[in-house]
Amino acid sequence: MFKRLLKATFFVSICLFSFINSAQASLLVSPIRVAFEGRERSHEIVLINSSSEVKTYRLAWQEKLALPSGGYKDLTAEETVGYPSASKMLRFSPRQVTLKPNERQIVRLGLRRPKDLADGEYRSHLKLEAFPPKRSKKSDGEMSINLDVLLSYSLPVIVRQGKANPKVEITSKALRFDQHSGKTMLNVNLTRTGEYSTAGNLVAYWLGEQGDEQVVARLNNVNIYPEVNQAIKSMAWIAKDFTPSNGKLRIVYEGQQEFNGQVFAEKEFAVTAEAFTNN
């Protein structure tokens, strides 16, 4: 029998889609990305507690650097010097929220642009960190394992000054077909230029020797930030009962949210059946 209480704490970073629940997620967030454009001075973020317990979250700013392979790196205090942070010109309220099951809360963001703000893009990340749940104490000597999972959610908040003119090129692709599982993976290389980020969806269309063009792969919420010039995105082939064959692969990077209706890049590749297994 253990005499001491064993306690493990894990920090879990979860990327949530707008109002999509999962077994791991106890907080629904919408939107999952905020961008201040033109003369916009305020935005709202909606939080909903989707769990069956009372949850408390603390809100704070974080400075993060986007990585070419995806995800972020937390910046140290020294690394933030000279970094185009947005937090200094942003305010949010409240700073802490307690939500009952299915209760919602609006977090308000306010922006004050400095008069001499240089053209470019500024970004900080708003972190929502859950407090550990309260646990009842066990009697002395009783064996117990207390596993507290601290959920941390982080969403980018962007301030743009000047006209956004990001440019993206689809430079190459790679296909790999697994004969045992019958699954195909598509890797797409993207090159971004300019001082501004992009936000959109990556969609791949297939036109075989017979049949109509169909969507075979899709990756939503593809953001490429100013510090990333080259990005590699991986997508699973979703076409059922697919057999590698000759055809045409058309890849489109289409904008969403403030870029809705804009096509950042589009490229068509002639593909042979051997291309699926020779890469």
Short mmCIF file of the C-alpha atoms (twelve columns), coordinates in Angstrom:
data_MODEL
# 
_entry.id   MODEL 
# 
loop_
_atom_site.group_PDB 
_atom_site.id 
_atom_site.type_symbol 
_atom_site.label_atom_id 
_atom_site.label_alt_id 
_atom_site.label_comp_id 
_atom_site.label_asym_id 
_atom_site.label_seq_id 
_atom_site.Cartn_x 
_atom_site.Cartn_y 
_atom_site.Cartn_z 
_atom_site.pdbx_PDB_model_num 
ATOM 1   C CA . MET A 1   0.000   0.000  0.000   1 
ATOM 2   C CA . PHE A 2   1.297   3.431  -0.906  1 
ATOM 3   C CA . LYS A 3   1.377   5.960  1.932   1 
ATOM 4   C CA . ARG A 4   1.940   8.940  -0.265  1 
ATOM 5   C CA . LEU A 5   -0.376  10.422 -2.792  1 
ATOM 6   C CA . LEU A 6   0.922   10.008 -6.347  1 
ATOM 7   C CA . LYS A 7   0.271   12.972 -8.477  1 
ATOM 8   C CA . ALA A 8   1.057   13.474 -12.174 1 
ATOM 9   C CA . THR A 9   0.446   16.612 -14.120 1 
ATOM 10  C CA . PHE A 10  0.413   16.784 -17.864 1 
ATOM 11  C CA . PHE A 11  0.183   19.894 -19.967 1 
ATOM 12  C CA . VAL A 12  -1.786  19.299 -23.154 1 
ATOM 13  C CA . SER A 13  -1.955  21.793 -26.025 1 
ATOM 14  C CA . ILE A 14  -5.028  21.281 -28.178 1 
ATOM 15  C CA . CYS A 15  -5.868  23.030 -31.422 1 
ATOM 16  C CA . LEU A 16  -9.660  23.378 -31.619 1 
ATOM 17  C CA . PHE A 17  -11.805 23.958 -34.651 1 
ATOM 18  C CA . SER A 18  -14.704 26.363 -34.180 1 
ATOM 19  C CA . PHE A 19  -17.348 24.669 -32.063 1 
ATOM 20  C CA . ILE A 20  -16.149 21.119 -32.697 1 
ATOM 21  C CA . ASN A 21  -16.223 18.915 -29.637 1 
ATOM 22  C CA . SER A 22  -14.008 15.914 -28.923 1 
ATOM 23  C CA . ALA A 23  -13.420 13.469 -26.121 1 
ATOM 24  C CA . GLN A 24  -10.325 15.429 -25.054 1 
ATOM 25  C CA . ALA A 25  -11.722 18.940 -25.328 1 
ATOM 26  C CA . SER A 26  -13.636 20.536 -22.467 1 
ATOM 27  C CA . LEU A 27  -13.707 24.035 -23.952 1 
ATOM 28  C CA . LEU A 28  -15.205 25.138 -27.260 1 
ATOM 29  C CA . VAL A 29  -13.665 28.259 -28.780 1 
ATOM 30  C CA . SER A 30  -14.873 30.420 -31.671 1 
ATOM 31  C CA . PRO A 31  -13.160 31.801 -33.598 1 
ATOM 32  C CA . ILE A 32  -9.836  29.996 -33.261 1 
ATOM 33  C CA . ARG A 33  -7.978  32.878 -34.893 1 
ATOM 34  C CA . VAL A 34  -8.533  36.651 -34.769 1 
ATOM 35  C CA . ALA A 35  -7.297  39.246 -37.256 1 
ATOM 36  C CA . PHE A 36  -7.670  43.030 -36.923 1 
ATOM 37  C CA . GLU A 37  -7.892  44.647 -40.364 1 
ATOM 38  C CA . GLY A 38  -8.209  48.265 -41.473 1 
ATOM 39  C CA . ARG A 39  -10.041 50.326 -38.851 1 
ATOM 40  C CA . GLU A 40  -11.292 47.405 -36.767 1 
ATOM 41  C CA . ARG A 41  -10.882 48.106 -33.062 1 
ATOM 42  C CA . SER A 42  -12.697 45.242 -31.379 1 
ATOM 43  C CA . HIS A 43  -13.386 41.516 -31.670 1 
ATOM 44  C CA . GLU A 44  -15.134 38.907 -29.561 1 
ATOM 45  C CA . ILE A 45  -14.216 35.316 -28.704 1 
ATOM 46  C CA . VAL A 46  -16.905 32.916 -27.475 1 
ATOM 47  C CA . LEU A 47  -16.015 30.251 -24.893 1 
ATOM 48  C CA . ILE A 48  -18.335 27.346 -24.001 1 
ATOM 49  C CA . ASN A 49  -17.700 24.764 -21.302 1 
ATOM 50  C CA . SER A 50  -18.628 21.442 -22.934 1 
ATOM 51  C CA . SER A 51  -17.742 19.323 -19.915 1 
ATOM 52  C CA . SER A 52  -19.962 18.170 -17.037 1 
ATOM 53  C CA . GLU A 53  -17.846 20.008 -14.435 1 
ATOM 54  C CA . VAL A 54  -17.287 23.617 -13.448 1 
ATOM 55  C CA . LYS A 55  -14.156 24.899 -15.188 1 
ATOM 56  C CA . THR A 56  -11.995 27.931 -14.488 1 
ATOM 57  C CA . TYR A 57  -9.595  29.382 -17.064 1 
ATOM 58  C CA . ARG A 58  -6.893  32.017 -16.734 1 
ATOM 59  C CA . LEU A 59  -6.158  34.148 -19.816 1 
ATOM 60  C CA . ALA A 60  -2.735  35.577 -20.655 1 
ATOM 61  C CA . TRP A 61  -0.609  36.609 -23.611 1 
ATOM 62  C CA . GLN A 62  2.090   34.401 -25.103 1 
ATOM 63  C CA . GLU A 63  4.673   35.164 -27.760 1 
ATOM 64  C CA . LYS A 64  5.249   32.289 -30.172 1 
ATOM 65  C CA . LEU A 65  7.252   31.665 -33.316 1 
ATOM 66  C CA . ALA A 66  5.679   29.552 -36.057 1 
ATOM 67  C CA . LEU A 67  7.704   26.564 -37.317 1 
ATOM 68  C CA . PRO A 68  7.906   25.436 -40.976 1 
ATOM 69  C CA . SER A 69  6.863   21.891 -40.052 1 
ATOM 70  C CA . GLY A 70  3.852   23.165 -38.106 1 
ATOM 71  C CA . GLY A 71  3.255   24.145 -34.519 1 
ATOM 72  C CA . TYR A 72  4.986   26.861 -32.537 1 
ATOM 73  C CA . LYS A 73  7.999   27.599 -30.399 1 
ATOM 74  C CA . ASP A 74  7.579   29.663 -27.216 1 
ATOM 75  C CA . LEU A 75  9.838   32.713 -27.254 1 
ATOM 76  C CA . THR A 76  12.034  33.646 -24.326 1 
ATOM 77  C CA . ALA A 77  12.083  37.195 -22.982 1 
ATOM 78  C CA . GLU A 78  15.330  37.826 -24.863 1 
ATOM 79  C CA . GLU A 79  13.874  36.485 -28.114 1 
ATOM 80  C CA . THR A 80  10.866  38.811 -27.940 1 
ATOM 81  C CA . VAL A 81  13.123  41.857 -28.280 1 
ATOM 82  C CA . GLY A 82  12.486  43.184 -31.768 1 
ATOM 83  C CA . TYR A 83  9.738   40.620 -32.380 1 
ATOM 84  C CA . PRO A 84  6.553   42.120 -33.934 1 
ATOM 85  C CA . SER A 85  4.317   41.437 -30.939 1 
ATOM 86  C CA . ALA A 86  0.693   42.608 -30.907 1 
ATOM 87  C CA . SER A 87  0.033   42.260 -27.167 1 
ATOM 88  C CA . LYS A 88  1.287   45.752 -26.289 1 
ATOM 89  C CA . MET A 89  -1.535  47.356 -28.285 1 
ATOM 90  C CA . LEU A 90  -4.250  44.857 -27.303 1 
ATOM 91  C CA . ARG A 91  -6.468  44.530 -24.246 1 
ATOM 92  C CA . PHE A 92  -8.836  41.727 -23.289 1 
ATOM 93  C CA . SER A 93  -11.522 41.214 -20.674 1 
ATOM 94  C CA . PRO A 94  -12.149 39.255 -18.504 1 
ATOM 95  C CA . ARG A 95  -8.772  37.843 -17.482 1 
ATOM 96  C CA . GLN A 96  -10.265 34.826 -15.746 1 
ATOM 97  C CA . VAL A 97  -13.512 32.971 -16.364 1 
ATOM 98  C CA . THR A 98  -15.412 30.307 -14.439 1 
ATOM 99  C CA . LEU A 99  -17.935 28.364 -16.470 1 
ATOM 100 C CA . LYS A 100 -20.610 25.942 -15.382 1 
ATOM 101 C CA . PRO A 101 -21.397 22.999 -17.703 1 
ATOM 102 C CA . ASN A 102 -22.684 24.316 -21.060 1 
ATOM 103 C CA . GLU A 103 -22.249 27.912 -19.892 1 
ATOM 104 C CA . ARG A 104 -20.812 30.447 -22.331 1 
ATOM 105 C CA . GLN A 105 -18.635 33.513 -21.886 1 
ATOM 106 C CA . ILE A 106 -17.651 36.280 -24.296 1 
ATOM 107 C CA . VAL A 107 -14.060 37.538 -24.146 1 
ATOM 108 C CA . ARG A 108 -13.717 41.024 -25.621 1 
ATOM 109 C CA . LEU A 109 -10.586 42.164 -27.399 1 
ATOM 110 C CA . GLY A 110 -9.782  45.831 -27.872 1 
ATOM 111 C CA . LEU A 111 -7.102  47.400 -30.087 1 
ATOM 112 C CA . ARG A 112 -5.339  50.750 -29.864 1 
ATOM 113 C CA . ARG A 113 -3.090  51.292 -32.848 1 
ATOM 114 C CA . PRO A 114 -0.133  53.621 -32.242 1 
ATOM 115 C CA . LYS A 115 -0.166  56.580 -34.606 1 
ATOM 116 C CA . ASP A 116 3.314   55.783 -35.878 1 
ATOM 117 C CA . LEU A 117 2.706   52.034 -36.330 1 
ATOM 118 C CA . ALA A 118 4.816   50.792 -39.248 1 
ATOM 119 C CA . ASP A 119 3.255   48.713 -42.008 1 
ATOM 120 C CA . GLY A 120 3.451   44.996 -41.408 1 
ATOM 121 C CA . GLU A 121 1.910   42.237 -39.364 1 
ATOM 122 C CA . TYR A 122 1.962   41.912 -35.583 1 
ATOM 123 C CA . ARG A 123 0.941   38.788 -33.663 1 
ATOM 124 C CA . SER A 124 0.545   37.460 -30.133 1 
ATOM 125 C CA . HIS A 125 -1.220  34.358 -28.857 1 
ATOM 126 C CA . LEU A 126 -3.997  34.391 -26.289 1 
ATOM 127 C CA . LYS A 127 -3.559  31.461 -23.917 1 
ATOM 128 C CA . LEU A 128 -6.455  29.966 -21.966 1 
ATOM 129 C CA . GLU A 129 -5.169  27.664 -19.245 1 
ATOM 130 C CA . ALA A 130 -7.507  25.550 -17.139 1 
ATOM 131 C CA . PHE A 131 -7.131  25.427 -13.372 1 
ATOM 132 C CA . PRO A 132 -6.741  21.888 -12.005 1 
ATOM 133 C CA . PRO A 133 -10.060 20.461 -10.754 1 
ATOM 134 C CA . LYS A 134 -10.642 20.218 -7.021  1 
ATOM 135 C CA . ARG A 135 -10.285 16.675 -5.700  1 
ATOM 136 C CA . SER A 136 -11.651 15.230 -2.477  1 
ATOM 137 C CA . LYS A 137 -9.001  14.138 0.003   1 
ATOM 138 C CA . LYS A 138 -8.458  10.446 0.674   1 
ATOM 139 C CA . SER A 139 -8.066  8.986  4.135   1 
ATOM 140 C CA . ASP A 140 -4.481  8.519  5.329   1 
ATOM 141 C CA . GLY A 141 -2.895  5.367  4.037   1 
ATOM 142 C CA . GLU A 142 -5.437  4.788  1.273   1 
ATOM 143 C CA . MET A 143 -3.924  4.082  -2.103  1 
ATOM 144 C CA . SER A 144 -4.715  6.809  -4.626  1 
ATOM 145 C CA . ILE A 145 -3.459  8.132  -7.919  1 
ATOM 146 C CA . ASN A 146 -4.496  11.697 -8.715  1 
ATOM 147 C CA . LEU A 147 -4.142  12.467 -12.418 1 
ATOM 148 C CA . ASP A 148 -4.767  16.137 -13.212 1 
ATOM 149 C CA . VAL A 149 -4.782  17.090 -16.873 1 
ATOM 150 C CA . LEU A 150 -4.230  20.811 -17.372 1 
ATOM 151 C CA . LEU A 151 -5.667  21.812 -20.716 1 
ATOM 152 C CA . SER A 152 -4.082  24.784 -22.427 1 
ATOM 153 C CA . TYR A 153 -5.597  26.454 -25.495 1 
ATOM 154 C CA . SER A 154 -3.773  29.074 -27.507 1 
ATOM 155 C CA . LEU A 155 -5.107  31.112 -30.423 1 
ATOM 156 C CA . PRO A 156 -3.300  33.669 -32.594 1 
ATOM 157 C CA . VAL A 157 -4.414  37.309 -32.523 1 
ATOM 158 C CA . ILE A 158 -3.139  39.306 -35.502 1 
ATOM 159 C CA . VAL A 159 -2.946  43.047 -36.132 1 
ATOM 160 C CA . ARG A 160 -2.270  44.120 -39.715 1 
ATOM 161 C CA . GLN A 161 -1.095  47.559 -40.685 1 
ATOM 162 C CA . GLY A 162 -1.169  48.437 -44.359 1 
ATOM 163 C CA . LYS A 163 -2.561  46.429 -47.253 1 
ATOM 164 C CA . ALA A 164 -1.950  42.703 -46.892 1 
ATOM 165 C CA . ASN A 165 -0.240  41.335 -49.994 1 
ATOM 166 C CA . PRO A 166 0.925   37.788 -49.212 1 
ATOM 167 C CA . LYS A 167 2.015   35.653 -52.123 1 
ATOM 168 C CA . VAL A 168 2.197   31.873 -52.105 1 
ATOM 169 C CA . GLU A 169 3.498   29.394 -54.654 1 
ATOM 170 C CA . ILE A 170 2.970   25.644 -54.694 1 
ATOM 171 C CA . THR A 171 6.476   24.512 -55.557 1 
ATOM 172 C CA . SER A 172 6.272   20.711 -55.435 1 
ATOM 173 C CA . LYS A 173 4.353   17.684 -54.248 1 
ATOM 174 C CA . ALA A 174 5.124   14.124 -53.204 1 
ATOM 175 C CA . LEU A 175 2.829   11.092 -53.218 1 
ATOM 176 C CA . ARG A 176 3.194   7.836  -51.345 1 
ATOM 177 C CA . PHE A 177 0.866   4.856  -51.647 1 
ATOM 178 C CA . ASP A 178 0.931   2.123  -49.006 1 
ATOM 179 C CA . GLN A 179 -0.038  -1.143 -50.687 1 
ATOM 180 C CA . HIS A 180 -0.749  -2.886 -47.372 1 
ATOM 181 C CA . SER A 181 -3.159  -0.294 -45.973 1 
ATOM 182 C CA . GLY A 182 -4.298  1.075  -49.319 1 
ATOM 183 C CA . LYS A 183 -3.728  4.622  -48.012 1 
ATOM 184 C CA . THR A 184 -2.097  7.464  -49.879 1 
ATOM 185 C CA . MET A 185 -0.371  10.505 -48.373 1 
ATOM 186 C CA . LEU A 186 0.163   13.766 -50.217 1 
ATOM 187 C CA . ASN A 187 2.870   16.234 -49.148 1 
ATOM 188 C CA . VAL A 188 2.697   19.748 -50.566 1 
ATOM 189 C CA . ASN A 189 5.558   22.272 -50.453 1 
ATOM 190 C CA . LEU A 190 4.496   25.927 -50.218 1 
ATOM 191 C CA . THR A 191 6.645   29.040 -50.606 1 
ATOM 192 C CA . ARG A 192 5.385   32.317 -49.092 1 
ATOM 193 C CA . THR A 193 6.740   35.815 -49.773 1 
ATOM 194 C CA . GLY A 194 5.793   39.240 -48.413 1 
ATOM 195 C CA . GLU A 195 5.333   40.682 -44.926 1 
ATOM 196 C CA . TYR A 196 1.910   39.189 -44.214 1 
ATOM 197 C CA . SER A 197 0.491   35.805 -43.291 1 
ATOM 198 C CA . THR A 198 -2.119  33.719 -45.071 1 
ATOM 199 C CA . ALA A 199 -5.091  31.740 -43.793 1 
ATOM 200 C CA . GLY A 200 -6.911  29.186 -45.868 1 
ATOM 201 C CA . ASN A 201 -7.648  25.620 -46.843 1 
ATOM 202 C CA . LEU A 202 -5.503  23.328 -48.978 1 
ATOM 203 C CA . VAL A 203 -7.559  21.196 -51.371 1 
ATOM 204 C CA . ALA A 204 -6.369  18.546 -53.839 1 
ATOM 205 C CA . TYR A 205 -8.454  17.429 -56.829 1 
ATOM 206 C CA . TRP A 206 -7.863  14.273 -58.885 1 
ATOM 207 C CA . LEU A 207 -8.858  13.690 -62.495 1 
ATOM 208 C CA . GLY A 208 -8.141  10.152 -63.659 1 
ATOM 209 C CA . GLU A 209 -8.203  8.812  -67.186 1 
ATOM 210 C CA . GLN A 210 -11.859 8.031  -66.672 1 
ATOM 211 C CA . GLY A 211 -14.381 9.917  -64.575 1 
ATOM 212 C CA . ASP A 212 -14.949 13.429 -63.275 1 
ATOM 213 C CA . GLU A 213 -12.635 15.503 -61.122 1 
ATOM 214 C CA . GLN A 214 -13.053 14.785 -57.419 1 
ATOM 215 C CA . VAL A 215 -11.678 16.064 -54.127 1 
ATOM 216 C CA . VAL A 216 -9.107  13.551 -52.865 1 
ATOM 217 C CA . ALA A 217 -7.427  15.452 -50.009 1 
ATOM 218 C CA . ARG A 218 -8.258  18.450 -47.865 1 
ATOM 219 C CA . LEU A 219 -6.491  20.283 -45.046 1 
ATOM 220 C CA . ASN A 220 -8.306  23.111 -43.270 1 
ATOM 221 C CA . ASN A 221 -6.893  26.019 -41.262 1 
ATOM 222 C CA . VAL A 222 -3.586  26.238 -43.096 1 
ATOM 223 C CA . ASN A 223 -1.886  29.373 -41.778 1 
ATOM 224 C CA . ILE A 224 1.519   30.465 -43.044 1 
ATOM 225 C CA . TYR A 225 3.030   33.248 -40.941 1 
ATOM 226 C CA . PRO A 226 5.588   35.918 -41.966 1 
ATOM 227 C CA . GLU A 227 8.485   34.136 -40.244 1 
ATOM 228 C CA . VAL A 228 7.872   31.021 -42.363 1 
ATOM 229 C CA . ASN A 229 9.010   31.150 -45.987 1 
ATOM 230 C CA . GLN A 230 8.825   27.432 -46.736 1 
ATOM 231 C CA . ALA A 231 6.070   25.179 -45.382 1 
ATOM 232 C CA . ILE A 232 5.378   21.473 -45.883 1 
ATOM 233 C CA . LYS A 233 1.802   20.285 -45.414 1 
ATOM 234 C CA . SER A 234 0.774   16.651 -45.286 1 
ATOM 235 C CA . MET A 235 -2.689  15.445 -46.297 1 
ATOM 236 C CA . ALA A 236 -4.343  12.042 -46.265 1 
ATOM 237 C CA . TRP A 237 -5.906  10.805 -49.513 1 
ATOM 238 C CA . ILE A 238 -9.636  10.488 -48.787 1 
ATOM 239 C CA . ALA A 239 -10.817 8.925  -52.056 1 
ATOM 240 C CA . LYS A 240 -12.230 5.453  -51.328 1 
ATOM 241 C CA . ASP A 241 -11.240 2.341  -53.240 1 
ATOM 242 C CA . PHE A 242 -8.473  4.257  -55.013 1 
ATOM 243 C CA . THR A 243 -6.000  2.474  -57.254 1 
ATOM 244 C CA . PRO A 244 -2.898  4.405  -58.421 1 
ATOM 245 C CA . SER A 245 -3.274  5.371  -62.079 1 
ATOM 246 C CA . ASN A 246 -2.319  8.061  -64.574 1 
ATOM 247 C CA . GLY A 247 -4.114  11.349 -64.147 1 
ATOM 248 C CA . LYS A 248 -3.947  15.008 -63.189 1 
ATOM 249 C CA . LEU A 249 -3.585  16.351 -59.674 1 
ATOM 250 C CA . ARG A 250 -4.755  19.937 -59.102 1 
ATOM 251 C CA . ILE A 251 -3.823  21.558 -55.794 1 
ATOM 252 C CA . VAL A 252 -5.475  24.771 -54.618 1 
ATOM 253 C CA . TYR A 253 -4.672  26.942 -51.603 1 
ATOM 254 C CA . GLU A 254 -7.848  28.953 -51.083 1 
ATOM 255 C CA . GLY A 255 -8.351  31.754 -48.554 1 
ATOM 256 C CA . GLN A 256 -10.723 31.717 -45.611 1 
ATOM 257 C CA . GLN A 257 -12.045 34.218 -43.042 1 
ATOM 258 C CA . GLU A 258 -10.724 37.667 -44.064 1 
ATOM 259 C CA . PHE A 259 -9.266  36.082 -47.228 1 
ATOM 260 C CA . ASN A 260 -12.512 34.354 -48.197 1 
ATOM 261 C CA . GLY A 261 -12.891 34.138 -51.977 1 
ATOM 262 C CA . GLN A 262 -9.176  34.631 -52.629 1 
ATOM 263 C CA . VAL A 263 -7.027  31.944 -54.227 1 
ATOM 264 C CA . PHE A 264 -3.445  32.190 -53.009 1 
ATOM 265 C CA . ALA A 265 -2.023  29.476 -55.244 1 
ATOM 266 C CA . GLU A 266 -3.094  26.818 -57.710 1 
ATOM 267 C CA . LYS A 267 -1.020  24.287 -59.607 1 
ATOM 268 C CA . GLU A 268 -1.711  21.224 -61.711 1 
ATOM 269 C CA . PHE A 269 0.583   18.207 -61.953 1 
ATOM 270 C CA . ALA A 270 0.552   15.386 -64.487 1 
ATOM 271 C CA . VAL A 271 0.872   12.181 -62.447 1 
ATOM 272 C CA . THR A 272 1.666   8.642  -63.515 1 
ATOM 273 C CA . ALA A 273 0.735   5.513  -61.606 1 
ATOM 274 C CA . GLU A 274 4.405   4.948  -60.781 1 
ATOM 275 C CA . ALA A 275 4.602   8.329  -59.003 1 
ATOM 276 C CA . PHE A 276 2.594   6.936  -56.084 1 
ATOM 277 C CA . THR A 277 5.206   4.305  -55.260 1 
ATOM 278 C CA . ASN A 278 8.487   5.751  -56.517 1 
ATOM 279 C CA . ASN A 279 8.757   8.680  -54.089 1 
# 
